[in-house]
Amino acid sequence: MQKVLLLGAGKIGGAIAKFLSHSGGYDVAVGDVDQGALDRISASAKVKTVKLNVSDSAALKAAMKDRQAVVSACSYDANKAIAEAALASGVSYFDLTEDVATTKAIKDFAARAKDGQIFMPQCGLAPGFICIVAHELSLGFERLDEVRMRVGALPKFPSNAMKYNLTWSTDGLINEYCNLCEAIHEGRQIDILPLEGLEHFSLDGIDYEAFNTSGGLGTLCESLSGKVRMLNYKTVRYTGHRDLMTFLVNGLRLSERRPILKDILEKSVPITLQDVVLIFCTVTGWRGGYLEQVTDARKIYHGEMFGEHWSAIQLTTSAALCAVLDLHAEGKLPTKGFVKQEQVRMADFLANRFGKHYSAPAS
C-alpha cells in the first residue's frame, strides 16, 4: 500500500483524499492548518490527519517521514517550500500548480532527486490532462504545424453579466488572467499578453469565446520547441466574459492590486457546483503528403461521487492527479527527476481507474 501525504484539505484536497482512500490502495495522511477542514475530511474518508503549517519546514519533514509521496493541493505559493522538504526527505512530489515560476523552481529541485524520486508538478486539468492530449495527438504526424489547446470550467447555468461563477482557486484564476502567457509563434517561443487573442467558436450548438491565459501549456513549449510552427493555450468562457475581465484587470488596473480583485470576485461572484468542463484540442500537421487536422473534444459534467455532489472541476482536477500518482506507483512513469505531463501515455491515463472519468468525449 502506497503511503501518501496530502497537503491541503480544501475542495480539491478533499476530493483527492476521498478518491485515494476509497480506492483501497493508499494509506493517506492529510495535513492542513485548518482543524475544521481536517475534521470534515476525516468524517467522510478513511485518512489520518495532522494539523500543520506548510511554512514550518521541520513539521513538513516530520509529516513526510515514512511516506513515499507528497501531494500538494495548496496554493501555488506554498509549493516551493513543500518541494524543498520533499527533496530533503527523499519522497516523490506532485502538485496542481499552473504558476510558471513555481514550476521552474520545482524543476531545479528535481535535478537533485534521488533514485526512485520524481517531481511532477501541473497534475490537474490545465496544465495536466490537456498537455497529455495535445502531445498524444501530435505523435501521429510526420511534421507538425499548429497545436491549439482550449479549456474552460464553466457554470452550467450562467445567470449573471459575467456569465461566470467561481469554480476553483481565485488566486489561480487571477494568475491566469494577469500573468504573461507562453506560446510558440512562427517557430519561436514568445510571451504574449493575457486576455488578448480573442476568438469565437461553437460546440454542440453553444457559442464560446477563448482568449490567452497563463500557465495552461505546462512544459509543452519546451517539449515541442523546434517541432511546431504555432502552439498556444486559451481559456474558454461564454461570450462577453473577456471584455468585463479586461475592464477590471486592465481598465481599473486591478492586476496591480490583486488582493482587491480577489476580494471583489469572492464577494460578488458566487461559487457553483453545477458546472461543466470543456476540453478542446486541435492539432494540424502533415501526414502522407497532406495537411491534416485532428481534434479531441470532451465535456465532463458535475455529478455524484461517494454520496456527495462534486463539481466538474473538482472531479477532473482530482482525478487527473490521482491517475498520475497511480501510474507512478505502477512503474509507468520515469523513475527519477522531473516528469512532464506529456510523458504520460494517454492510453494509460484513460485506462486508469481515476483517469476513466475523462473517457467520454463530447458528441
N, C-alpha and C positions, 0 to 999 in steps of 0.2 A: 504494500500500500504506500502510495506517494504521500510524503508529509509536506504540506504547503502552508506557508504563512501568507495570509491575505491581509493587506493593509488598506483600510478604508471600508467603513460599514454603511455607506450611503446606498442609494438606489442601485447603482451598478455593482458595488461591492456586495450588497446583499444578494443580488441575483447570482453573482459568481459563486458565493458561498453555498447557495441552495443547489445550484447545478452540481457542484463538486461533491457536496455532502450526500445528496440523493443518489449520485452515481454509484456509490459504494466502493470507489477506487481511490479515495483520497481521505487522508487524515488532515482536517482543516483547522488551523488556528487563525482567528480573526483579531486584528489589532486596530484600535481606534482610540482617540482621546475622549470620545463621547460615550459614556457608560450607557445612556439610554439607547443609543443606536446598537450597541453590542447586545443589550438585553433583548431588543426586538429581533435580532438575527438568531440568537440562541433559542428563542421561543419557537422558531419555525424551521430550524436546521440543526442537525447534529454536529456542532462545532465547539471548539474550545475558544474562549475569548480572553484577551489581555488588554487592559487599559494602558495605552502608551502614547507618547507624543513622538512623532517621527523625527522631530528635531533633536531628540535625545539619542545620540549615537550609541552610547553604552546600552541603553534599553533596547534599541533596534537590534544590535548584535546579539544580545541575550535572547531576544524573541526568535532569532534565526537559528539558534543552536538546535542541532539535530533535524533541521528541515532541509529538504532537497531543493526547494524553490521558494522564491518570494514573488508575490504578485502585488503590484501597486495599483489600487483603484483610487488613489489620492489625486489631488490637484497636481498639475504638471510641475508646479514649482517645488514640490516635495520630492520629486523623483531623483534628483541628483544625489541627495543625502541617502536615499534608500539604496540606490545602485552602488554607492561607495561602500555602504555597510555590507551589501551582498558580496562585493568583491573580497572584502576582508574576511567574510565568513565562509567563502567558498561555495555559496549557493547560486543556483541559476536565477535569472531576473527577467520578469515580464511586466509590461505596463501598457497603458492605453493612450499615451500622450500623442497629441497632434503637434506639439511645440517643436519647431525645427532645432532651436538652440539646445534644448534638453536632449534631443536625440543625438546630436553631435557630441555632447558631453558623455553620454552613455556609451557611445562608440569608443571613446577614449578609454573608459574603464574596461571595455571588452577586450582591448588589446593586451591587457594584463590578466586575462582569465586563466584559470587553472584547467587542467584536463577534465572534461566532462561538465564544465561550467559554461553556460551560454548567457548572453544578454540579448533579449529580444523585445525591443520597445514597439509601440504602434500596433498593438494586437487587437484593435477594435474593428470598427466598420470602415472608417475612412480617416486616417490610413488604417490599413488592415486588409479586410476581405477584398476591397476594391482593387488593391495592389496585386493580390493573388489572381484575380480575374483578368486584369489588364495584361499581366505577364503571361498568363496561360494563353490568351488569345493571340498574343504577339508571336508565340512559338510556331504558329502554323504558316508563317510567311518566309519567303526567300529573302525579301528585303522590305523593311518597314517604311511606311510613310508617315502615318499620323496615329496617335493614341489619344482618345478623349475619354475622360472619366468624369461622370456626373453622379452625385449622390445627394439625397435630401431626406431629412426626417421631418415630416410634415403633419400638421393636425388633420385628422380625417374629416373634421367638420370646421373649416375656417369660418370664423364669425366676427372678426374684428378688422379694422382698417389695414393692419399689417398682414392679415391672412396667415397668422403665425401664432403658435403657443410655445412656451418653453418646454423642451422635452429632455434636456440633459444639462451639463455643466454650463452655467452662464459665463464663467471665466473662459472656458474653452470656446464658446460662441464668440465672445468679444475678441479673443485672439485671432480667430478665423477672419473676422470682419475688419481687423485693424492692422494685422502684420503683413509684411511683404510676402508675396507668393512666388514659389519656384515654378519654372516652366522651361521647356526647350522650344525655341523658335528658330526655324530655318537652320536646324542642326546645332544651335548654340544655346547653352544654358544661360538663362537670364532671370532676373527678378522682375515681377510685374505687380501692379497695384491691386489691392483687394477692392472688391465691389465694382471693378471695371470688367470689360469683356462681356457685356450683357448679350445674351442670346435667348431665343424662344424656341420651344419645340412642344409637340403634343405626344402623349402616350395614353392609349386606351380612351381617347376622346377628351382628355383633360389637358388644358393649356398650362404650361410651366415656363418659368424663366430660369436661367442659370447664369452665374457670374463668378469671377475669380474669388477664391478664399484661400487662406494659408493652411499648409500642413497636410492636405489630403493626398499628395503624391507620395508621401513617405520617402523611401530611398530610390524611387524609380528613376529620377533624373540621373543619379549616379549609375544605376544598373543599365540604363538604355542610352547613356552618353555615347555619341558616335554611331548609333544604330538607328535613330529615328529623326525625321525632319521636324515633326511637331509633337509635343507632349504637353497636355495641360489637364488641370483638375478644376472643376467648378461645382459650387453648391447649388442645389435645386430648390426653388421656392415657387409658390404661387405668384402669378403675375402681379406686379406692383410693389412687392415687398422691398426689392432692392432700392427703389427711389426713396422710400421712407427711411431706410437704414443709412443711405448716403447723406440724407439731411442731418440725421443725428450724429453720425461719425465724422463727416467732413464739414457739413454746413455749420453745425454748432460746435465743431472741434472737440467732440467728446472722446475721440481717440486719444487725446492728450489728457483726459480726465476720466480714466476708465472706472474708478470706484463710483463716480457719479452715474456713468452709463449703466453699470451693473445695478445700482440702486433703482434707477428708472425702470429698467427691464423687469426686475424681480418684483417691483411694487405695482407695475402697470400691466404686465403681460402674464396671464395665468398659465400655470403648467397644465398639461393634459396627459392622460394615459391612453387616450383614444387617438392613436397616430398611425401613420404608415411610413415605412422606409422604402424609398425608391432608389434603385441601383441601376445605372445605365452606362455601359461601357462600349465604345466603338473603336475598332482598330482597322486601319486601312493599310494595305501594302500590296506588293507584287507576288503573285503565285502563278507559276506556269505561263509567264509572259503577260498576264492580265493584272490590271489594277482591281483589287477586290476588297470588299468591306465585310467584316463580321461584327455582330453585335450581341451582347449579353444583357438582357433586361430582366429585372426582378422586382417584385413588390412583396414586402413582408408586413403583415398587419399585427396590431396588438392582439392579445388573447390571454387565455387562462394557462397558468403554469403552477403546479403544486398547490392548487386551490386558491390562487391569488390572481389578480388582474395585473398583467405585465404590459408595459408599453412596448411598441415595436423597437424603439431604440434601446431600451433596456434588454430586450431579448437578443437583438442582433449583436450588440456590443459584448454582452457577457458570453454568448455562445461562441463568438469568434475567439475570445481569449481562452476559454476552456478547451476549444478544439486544438489550438496550437500547443497548449500545455499538455494535452493528451498525446499529441503527435510527438512531442519531446520525450514523454515518458515511454512511448513505444519505440523510440530509436529511429523515427522517421525524419528527423531534422539533423543538421550538422551538430556535432558534439562539443564544439569549443568556440568561444569568441562571439563576435557579433553576428546575429542571424537576421536577415531581412525577410519581410513578409513574402517577397516574390521567390524566396527559396522553398516555399511550401507548395507542394503539388496540389492543384485544385481538386483532382480526383480523390486524394487522401483526405482533404478538408471536407468535402461534401459527403464522403462515406463515413465520416466520424460521427459518433453519437451526439455530439454537440453541434458540429457543422451541418448536420442534416436539416437544421432549422432554416438554412439558406437555400434548400434544394429545389424549391418550387419557383420556376421562372414566371415572369409576368406573361399573360396571354397575348 
